[in-house]
Amino acid sequence: MQQASKPGKVTLLSYPRTVIFYLHIVLATLLIGLWGILFQVPQRGRDGVHRVADLWSAQLLFAARLWCGLRYELRGTPPQQDCLIGAKHQSFFDILIIAQHAPRRAFIMKKQILNVPVMGWFAHQAGCIPIDRSRGSEALKVMLEGVKAAQARGLGQLIVYPEGTRTRPGEKRRYKPGIGALYEATGLPVVPVATNVGLFWSKRGFPILSGCAVVEYLAPIAPGLSPAELVARLEAEVEGASDRLMAEAGFTRA
């Protein structure tokens, strides 16, 4: 286990390096996406989609280290079986890391992401469940229907961000009840995931700092709790572990 580091300092080079990295993301997404559309998905179906996702996330994690000096440490054991992953969400970096280590990943995501060129199409093919937040309680019903249909086909690792959005280091948002409803409806365990990536790649996304961020998989929460009990336990475990990881990297609350 390597020691998590403090974020590097912002320098004049931090800005052009971040710009180059974002250009790398765009180019890699287009090229890998085109390769997948032409040569993987037509022949291999959903397996081809996941192969493309493996290559895409690995390429972007490599690029983060190459251009920005940002690497990561993985702690705990990423699940390989069908489950729900309840994760802290601080930036696009935690999405890449979790996706890279989930063999059949899918996300609960904002409906608008489906409109993103290339990425939106692959997200749909991978089995991601879009939600329209403007529909209120109706959105939860639609989400549950989509997850149950996906479970019948083999759900994989469904990644849920219970706060509903990215948060800044030290920011606390009440966990939404949706993951409790999914937990009850699917009968699957929930794997909590903590992180401190927001100290290096912020919610704002600019500039990206060098260092070693951490994503930590905690012990799974078995089926059997009530939805409210699950949400309360998940929030306590993820927030507590994330605070510990951020303190390890030198973060102190103002």
DANOR-V851454 format. One record per residue. N is the residue number from 1. RES is the residue in three letters. SS is DSSP state (a for helix, b for strand, c for the rest). OMEGA is omega in whole degrees, 0 to 359 (NA if undefined). Layout:
# DANOR-V851454
n:N res:RES ss:SS omega:OMEGA
n:N res:RES ss:SS omega:OMEGA
This chain:
# DANOR-V851454
n:1 res:MET ss:c omega:176
n:2 res:GLN ss:c omega:183
n:3 res:GLN ss:c omega:175
n:4 res:ALA ss:c omega:184
n:5 res:SER ss:c omega:169
n:6 res:LYS ss:c omega:178
n:7 res:PRO ss:c omega:175
n:8 res:GLY ss:c omega:180
n:9 res:LYS ss:c omega:175
n:10 res:VAL ss:c omega:177
n:11 res:THR ss:c omega:178
n:12 res:LEU ss:a omega:180
n:13 res:LEU ss:a omega:181
n:14 res:SER ss:a omega:185
n:15 res:TYR ss:a omega:177
n:16 res:PRO ss:a omega:178
n:17 res:ARG ss:a omega:179
n:18 res:THR ss:a omega:178
n:19 res:VAL ss:a omega:179
n:20 res:ILE ss:a omega:179
n:21 res:PHE ss:a omega:179
n:22 res:TYR ss:a omega:175
n:23 res:LEU ss:a omega:176
n:24 res:HIS ss:a omega:179
n:25 res:ILE ss:a omega:182
n:26 res:VAL ss:a omega:182
n:27 res:LEU ss:a omega:180
n:28 res:ALA ss:a omega:180
n:29 res:THR ss:a omega:180
n:30 res:LEU ss:a omega:184
n:31 res:LEU ss:a omega:180
n:32 res:ILE ss:a omega:178
n:33 res:GLY ss:a omega:179
n:34 res:LEU ss:a omega:177
n:35 res:TRP ss:a omega:180
n:36 res:GLY ss:a omega:181
n:37 res:ILE ss:a omega:184
n:38 res:LEU ss:a omega:193
n:39 res:PHE ss:a omega:184
n:40 res:GLN ss:a omega:184
n:41 res:VAL ss:a omega:180
n:42 res:PRO ss:a omega:184
n:43 res:GLN ss:a omega:190
n:44 res:ARG ss:a omega:178
n:45 res:GLY ss:c omega:184
n:46 res:ARG ss:a omega:176
n:47 res:ASP ss:a omega:177
n:48 res:GLY ss:a omega:177
n:49 res:VAL ss:a omega:181
n:50 res:HIS ss:a omega:175
n:51 res:ARG ss:a omega:177
n:52 res:VAL ss:a omega:180
n:53 res:ALA ss:a omega:177
n:54 res:ASP ss:a omega:182
n:55 res:LEU ss:a omega:182
n:56 res:TRP ss:a omega:181
n:57 res:SER ss:a omega:178
n:58 res:ALA ss:a omega:180
n:59 res:GLN ss:a omega:182
n:60 res:LEU ss:a omega:176
n:61 res:LEU ss:a omega:175
n:62 res:PHE ss:a omega:182
n:63 res:ALA ss:a omega:178
n:64 res:ALA ss:a omega:178
n:65 res:ARG ss:a omega:182
n:66 res:LEU ss:a omega:188
n:67 res:TRP ss:a omega:187
n:68 res:CYS ss:a omega:183
n:69 res:GLY ss:c omega:182
n:70 res:LEU ss:b omega:177
n:71 res:ARG ss:b omega:180
n:72 res:TYR ss:b omega:173
n:73 res:GLU ss:b omega:178
n:74 res:LEU ss:b omega:177
n:75 res:ARG ss:b omega:183
n:76 res:GLY ss:c omega:186
n:77 res:THR ss:c omega:177
n:78 res:PRO ss:c omega:181
n:79 res:PRO ss:c omega:177
n:80 res:GLN ss:c omega:183
n:81 res:GLN ss:c omega:175
n:82 res:ASP ss:c omega:180
n:83 res:CYS ss:b omega:168
n:84 res:LEU ss:b omega:175
n:85 res:ILE ss:b omega:179
n:86 res:GLY ss:b omega:193
n:87 res:ALA ss:b omega:168
n:88 res:LYS ss:c omega:184
n:89 res:HIS ss:c omega:181
n:90 res:GLN ss:c omega:178
n:91 res:SER ss:c omega:177
n:92 res:PHE ss:a omega:182
n:93 res:PHE ss:a omega:180
n:94 res:ASP ss:a omega:175
n:95 res:ILE ss:a omega:181
n:96 res:LEU ss:a omega:183
n:97 res:ILE ss:a omega:181
n:98 res:ILE ss:a omega:179
n:99 res:ALA ss:a omega:182
n:100 res:GLN ss:a omega:186
n:101 res:HIS ss:c omega:175
n:102 res:ALA ss:c omega:188
n:103 res:PRO ss:c omega:179
n:104 res:ARG ss:c omega:187
n:105 res:ARG ss:b omega:170
n:106 res:ALA ss:b omega:184
n:107 res:PHE ss:b omega:159
n:108 res:ILE ss:b omega:189
n:109 res:MET ss:b omega:176
n:110 res:LYS ss:b omega:182
n:111 res:LYS ss:a omega:184
n:112 res:GLN ss:a omega:182
n:113 res:ILE ss:a omega:178
n:114 res:LEU ss:a omega:181
n:115 res:ASN ss:a omega:179
n:116 res:VAL ss:c omega:181
n:117 res:PRO ss:c omega:178
n:118 res:VAL ss:c omega:183
n:119 res:MET ss:a omega:181
n:120 res:GLY ss:a omega:180
n:121 res:TRP ss:a omega:180
n:122 res:PHE ss:a omega:177
n:123 res:ALA ss:a omega:178
n:124 res:HIS ss:a omega:181
n:125 res:GLN ss:a omega:180
n:126 res:ALA ss:c omega:180
n:127 res:GLY ss:c omega:177
n:128 res:CYS ss:c omega:183
n:129 res:ILE ss:b omega:179
n:130 res:PRO ss:b omega:176
n:131 res:ILE ss:b omega:178
n:132 res:ASP ss:c omega:186
n:133 res:ARG ss:a omega:182
n:134 res:SER ss:a omega:183
n:135 res:ARG ss:a omega:175
n:136 res:GLY ss:c omega:183
n:137 res:SER ss:a omega:178
n:138 res:GLU ss:a omega:180
n:139 res:ALA ss:a omega:179
n:140 res:LEU ss:a omega:179
n:141 res:LYS ss:a omega:179
n:142 res:VAL ss:a omega:179
n:143 res:MET ss:a omega:180
n:144 res:LEU ss:a omega:178
n:145 res:GLU ss:a omega:180
n:146 res:GLY ss:a omega:180
n:147 res:VAL ss:a omega:179
n:148 res:LYS ss:a omega:177
n:149 res:ALA ss:a omega:179
n:150 res:ALA ss:a omega:180
n:151 res:GLN ss:a omega:179
n:152 res:ALA ss:a omega:180
n:153 res:ARG ss:a omega:187
n:154 res:GLY ss:c omega:192
n:155 res:LEU ss:c omega:187
n:156 res:GLY ss:c omega:180
n:157 res:GLN ss:b omega:183
n:158 res:LEU ss:b omega:187
n:159 res:ILE ss:b omega:183
n:160 res:VAL ss:b omega:174
n:161 res:TYR ss:c omega:190
n:162 res:PRO ss:c omega:178
n:163 res:GLU ss:c omega:176
n:164 res:GLY ss:c omega:181
n:165 res:THR ss:c omega:175
n:166 res:ARG ss:c omega:178
n:167 res:THR ss:c omega:175
n:168 res:ARG ss:c omega:175
n:169 res:PRO ss:c omega:181
n:170 res:GLY ss:c omega:179
n:171 res:GLU ss:c omega:180
n:172 res:LYS ss:c omega:174
n:173 res:ARG ss:c omega:179
n:174 res:ARG ss:c omega:179
n:175 res:TYR ss:c omega:182
n:176 res:LYS ss:c omega:185
n:177 res:PRO ss:c omega:184
n:178 res:GLY ss:a omega:182
n:179 res:ILE ss:a omega:175
n:180 res:GLY ss:a omega:178
n:181 res:ALA ss:a omega:178
n:182 res:LEU ss:a omega:179
n:183 res:TYR ss:a omega:180
n:184 res:GLU ss:a omega:185
n:185 res:ALA ss:a omega:184
n:186 res:THR ss:a omega:185
n:187 res:GLY ss:c omega:182
n:188 res:LEU ss:c omega:174
n:189 res:PRO ss:c omega:176
n:190 res:VAL ss:b omega:178
n:191 res:VAL ss:b omega:179
n:192 res:PRO ss:b omega:178
n:193 res:VAL ss:b omega:179
n:194 res:ALA ss:b omega:180
n:195 res:THR ss:b omega:172
n:196 res:ASN ss:c omega:187
n:197 res:VAL ss:a omega:182
n:198 res:GLY ss:a omega:176
n:199 res:LEU ss:a omega:185
n:200 res:PHE ss:c omega:179
n:201 res:TRP ss:c omega:191
n:202 res:SER ss:c omega:175
n:203 res:LYS ss:c omega:178
n:204 res:ARG ss:c omega:173
n:205 res:GLY ss:c omega:185
n:206 res:PHE ss:c omega:352
n:207 res:PRO ss:c omega:175
n:208 res:ILE ss:c omega:186
n:209 res:LEU ss:c omega:178
n:210 res:SER ss:c omega:177
n:211 res:GLY ss:b omega:180
n:212 res:CYS ss:b omega:176
n:213 res:ALA ss:b omega:183
n:214 res:VAL ss:b omega:166
n:215 res:VAL ss:b omega:185
n:216 res:GLU ss:b omega:175
n:217 res:TYR ss:b omega:180
n:218 res:LEU ss:c omega:181
n:219 res:ALA ss:c omega:180
n:220 res:PRO ss:c omega:173
n:221 res:ILE ss:b omega:186
n:222 res:ALA ss:c omega:174
n:223 res:PRO ss:c omega:175
n:224 res:GLY ss:c omega:176
n:225 res:LEU ss:c omega:171
n:226 res:SER ss:c omega:178
n:227 res:PRO ss:a omega:181
n:228 res:ALA ss:a omega:178
n:229 res:GLU ss:a omega:179
n:230 res:LEU ss:a omega:182
n:231 res:VAL ss:a omega:180
n:232 res:ALA ss:a omega:180
n:233 res:ARG ss:a omega:180
n:234 res:LEU ss:a omega:180
n:235 res:GLU ss:a omega:181
n:236 res:ALA ss:a omega:183
n:237 res:GLU ss:a omega:183
n:238 res:VAL ss:a omega:181
n:239 res:GLU ss:a omega:179
n:240 res:GLY ss:a omega:180
n:241 res:ALA ss:a omega:179
n:242 res:SER ss:a omega:176
n:243 res:ASP ss:a omega:179
n:244 res:ARG ss:a omega:180
n:245 res:LEU ss:a omega:179
n:246 res:MET ss:a omega:177
n:247 res:ALA ss:a omega:178
n:248 res:GLU ss:a omega:181
n:249 res:ALA ss:c omega:173
n:250 res:GLY ss:c omega:182
n:251 res:PHE ss:c omega:174
n:252 res:THR ss:c omega:180
n:253 res:ARG ss:c omega:179
n:254 res:ALA ss:c omega:NA
